[in-house]
Amino acid sequence: MAAQPLSPRRLAADLATVIFGVGLLLVLAFPFFWVVLISFRPDAEIFTRTFQLLTSFTLENYERLLDGSAFPTYLRNSILVCSIATFLATTIALITAYGFSRHRFFKGRQVLLIAVITTQLFPFVILITPLYATFFQLGLIDNPLSLVISYTAVNLPFAIYMLLGYLDTIPRELDEAARIDGANTLQIIFRVILPVAWPGVVTVAIYAFVSAWDEFLFAMTLMTSDANKTVPVGLASFFGEYTTQWNLVMAASVVSTLPTLVLFLFLQRKLVSDLAAGSVKQ
């Protein structure tokens, strides 16, 4: 059967939609494009000839950033802290959400679930004082472990809530079949439920990592030495009282987006492939 030609009205509507979408994309992408553009400019020409990239292209800003500053240390600290915190938050959230999803009979379940969700209603700034006092007593001030604990605790409530809704859609027959075969609870979670719930776990992991990567207040308060500072605090150090090192700020902004961009692209491909495979199986 031959395809019917589009009517002029339908063609005009589709064309307007495409133009609007492309225009909106350009508006949203322009700030990032401008940052990338400026990061390759000499310091003296940062705010001149904005769109003439090829006439004043230089890698000096990146060389100074990676060889002449402490930014590589900040980057390493952020990757280490955020990776560990993401792994812990995702793992603990998966086990906790499984308990809430499968064991609905125990008393106080609803109260505990509401308490977990309610913690997201309070601004995190009120946690600074008690956290600082606690970590000071434990000798963890200026210790990356304090950031790992803080980021894990802060990301857990929402991660549990997200995974709970996903696990509720997984049939309990999978658990029962695995238990009949002799699997214990942890084996059921990580060998049976995890492969099925992988898209939800990936979503939680991306959320936890990005949330920890962008966090500034805890890192600024708990880390006092340059050796333990993270990327957001390191970026803030380029802004002085009287001058701002805009060339390093732009280069650091581009570099600091790469880990989250790579993580998102890698996990998104895995997420899309799993979702497509699941739809085919159904």
C-alpha positions in Angstrom: 0.0 0.0 0.0 1.5 3.3 -1.1 2.1 5.9 1.6 -0.3 8.8 1.5 1.3 12.2 0.8 1.3 14.7 3.6 -1.2 17.5 3.4 0.1 21.0 3.3 -1.2 21.7 6.8 0.4 18.6 8.2 3.7 19.4 6.5 3.7 23.0 7.8 2.9 21.8 11.3 5.8 19.2 11.2 8.2 21.9 9.8 7.2 24.3 12.5 7.8 21.7 15.2 11.2 20.9 13.8 12.2 24.5 13.6 11.0 25.2 17.1 12.8 22.1 18.4 16.1 23.1 16.7 15.8 26.6 17.9 15.1 25.5 21.5 18.1 23.1 21.3 20.4 26.0 20.1 19.2 28.2 22.9 19.8 25.6 25.6 23.1 24.4 24.1 24.6 27.9 23.6 25.9 28.4 27.2 27.8 25.2 27.0 29.0 25.9 23.5 30.2 29.4 24.7 32.1 27.9 27.6 33.9 25.4 25.3 34.7 28.1 22.9 36.1 30.4 25.5 38.2 27.6 27.0 40.3 27.6 23.9 40.9 31.3 23.9 44.1 33.1 25.1 43.6 34.9 28.3 43.8 38.4 26.7 41.1 37.5 24.1 38.5 35.7 26.3 35.8 38.3 25.9 36.6 39.4 22.3 35.6 38.0 18.9 33.4 35.4 20.5 32.6 33.4 17.4 36.1 33.5 15.7 37.4 30.3 17.3 40.0 29.3 14.6 41.8 32.7 14.6 42.9 32.4 18.3 42.9 28.7 19.1 45.2 27.6 22.0 45.6 24.7 24.5 47.4 26.9 27.0 44.4 27.1 29.3 44.2 23.3 29.6 48.0 23.0 30.0 47.9 25.4 32.9 44.9 23.7 34.4 46.3 20.2 34.3 50.0 21.0 34.9 50.2 24.2 36.8 47.2 23.9 39.3 45.8 21.5 41.8 42.7 20.8 39.6 43.9 17.2 38.7 43.9 16.5 42.5 40.4 17.9 42.8 39.2 15.8 39.9 40.7 12.6 41.3 39.1 13.3 44.7 35.7 13.8 43.2 35.9 10.7 41.0 36.9 8.6 44.0 34.5 10.0 46.5 31.5 10.1 44.1 32.1 6.6 42.7 32.3 5.0 46.2 29.3 7.0 47.4 27.3 6.0 44.3 28.1 2.4 44.7 27.2 2.4 48.4 24.0 4.4 47.9 22.8 2.2 45.0 23.6 -1.1 46.7 22.0 -0.1 50.1 19.0 1.4 48.3 18.5 -1.8 46.3 18.6 -4.1 49.4 16.4 -1.7 51.4 13.9 -1.2 48.5 13.7 -5.0 48.1 12.8 -5.4 51.8 10.1 -2.7 51.5 8.7 -4.2 48.3 8.6 -7.9 49.3 8.0 -7.8 53.1 4.7 -5.9 53.4 3.5 -7.7 56.4 5.8 -6.5 59.1 4.5 -3.9 61.5 5.8 -0.3 61.1 6.6 -0.7 57.4 4.4 2.2 56.4 5.8 4.4 59.2 9.4 3.6 58.1 8.7 4.3 54.5 7.1 7.6 55.3 10.1 8.5 57.5 12.5 7.7 54.7 10.6 9.9 52.2 10.1 12.7 54.7 13.8 13.2 55.1 13.8 14.6 51.6 11.6 17.5 52.7 14.3 19.1 54.9 16.9 21.4 53.4 20.3 19.8 53.6 21.9 23.0 54.9 20.5 22.2 58.3 22.6 19.1 58.4 25.9 20.9 58.2 26.2 21.7 61.9 25.3 18.2 63.3 27.4 16.5 60.6 30.4 18.7 61.3 30.1 18.1 65.1 29.8 14.4 64.6 32.7 14.1 62.2 34.8 16.3 64.4 34.3 13.9 67.3 35.2 11.0 65.0 38.3 12.7 63.7 37.0 12.7 60.1 37.2 16.4 59.3 39.3 16.9 56.2 38.9 13.2 55.5 37.2 12.0 52.2 35.4 9.3 54.2 33.2 12.0 55.7 32.1 13.0 52.2 31.4 9.4 51.3 29.2 8.9 54.3 27.4 12.2 53.8 26.7 11.7 50.1 25.6 8.1 50.7 23.2 9.2 53.4 21.8 12.2 51.5 21.2 10.1 48.3 19.7 7.1 50.0 16.1 8.2 50.7 15.3 9.3 47.1 17.2 6.2 45.7 15.1 3.9 47.9 11.9 5.6 46.8 12.9 5.3 43.1 13.8 1.7 43.3 10.8 0.7 45.4 8.5 1.8 42.6 10.5 -0.2 40.1 10.8 -3.4 42.2 7.0 -3.4 42.8 6.6 -4.0 39.1 8.7 -7.2 39.1 6.7 -10.4 39.6 7.2 -12.1 42.9 7.2 -15.4 41.1 10.8 -14.8 40.3 11.7 -14.7 43.9 9.7 -17.8 44.7 11.3 -19.8 41.9 14.8 -18.8 43.0 14.0 -19.6 46.6 12.7 -23.0 45.6 16.1 -23.6 43.9 17.8 -22.9 47.2 18.9 -19.2 46.7 19.1 -17.0 49.8 17.9 -13.4 49.9 21.1 -11.8 48.8 21.5 -14.2 45.9 17.9 -13.5 44.9 18.6 -9.7 45.0 21.9 -9.7 43.0 21.4 -12.7 40.7 17.7 -12.6 40.0 16.3 -9.2 40.7 19.3 -7.0 39.7 19.4 -8.1 36.1 15.7 -7.5 35.7 15.8 -4.2 37.6 18.9 -3.0 35.9 17.3 0.1 34.1 16.0 1.3 37.5 19.4 0.7 39.1 21.1 2.6 36.3 18.8 5.6 36.8 19.5 5.6 40.5 23.2 5.4 40.0 23.2 8.3 37.5 21.1 10.4 39.9 23.4 9.6 42.9 26.6 10.3 41.0 25.5 13.6 39.5 24.1 14.7 42.9 27.4 13.9 44.6 29.5 15.4 41.8 27.7 18.8 41.9 27.6 19.0 45.7 29.4 22.0 47.1 28.3 22.9 50.6 29.4 19.6 52.4 32.7 19.5 50.5 33.5 23.1 51.3 32.7 22.7 55.0 34.2 19.3 55.7 37.4 19.5 53.5 39.9 22.1 54.7 43.1 21.2 52.7 43.7 21.4 49.0 44.7 17.8 49.0 41.2 16.7 49.8 39.0 19.3 48.0 36.6 18.2 45.2 35.9 19.8 41.8 33.1 22.2 42.9 35.3 23.6 45.6 38.3 23.7 43.3 36.2 25.7 40.7 35.3 28.2 43.4 38.9 28.8 44.2 39.5 30.3 40.8 37.2 33.2 41.8 39.3 35.7 43.7 38.2 38.7 45.7 39.5 41.2 43.1 40.2 39.1 40.0 38.8 35.9 38.4 40.9 33.5 36.4 38.3 33.1 33.6 40.5 31.1 31.3 41.0 28.4 34.0 37.4 28.6 35.0 36.2 27.8 31.5 38.7 25.1 31.0 37.9 23.5 34.4 34.2 23.7 33.6 34.7 21.7 30.4 36.9 19.1 32.1 34.6 18.8 35.1 31.6 17.9 32.8 33.5 15.0 31.1 33.1 12.3 33.8 29.4 12.8 34.2 29.0 13.0 30.4 31.0 9.8 29.8 29.1 8.0 32.6 25.7 9.1 31.2 26.6 8.1 27.6 27.9 4.7 28.7 25.0 3.9 31.1 22.4 5.3 28.7 23.5 2.9 26.0 23.2 0.1 28.4 19.9 1.4 29.7 18.4 1.7 26.2 19.6 -1.7 25.1 18.1 -3.4 28.2 14.8 -1.6 27.8 14.7 -2.6 24.1 15.5 -6.2 25.0 12.8 -6.3 27.6 10.2 -4.9 25.2 11.1 -7.6 22.6 10.9 -10.4 25.2 7.4 -9.2 26.2 
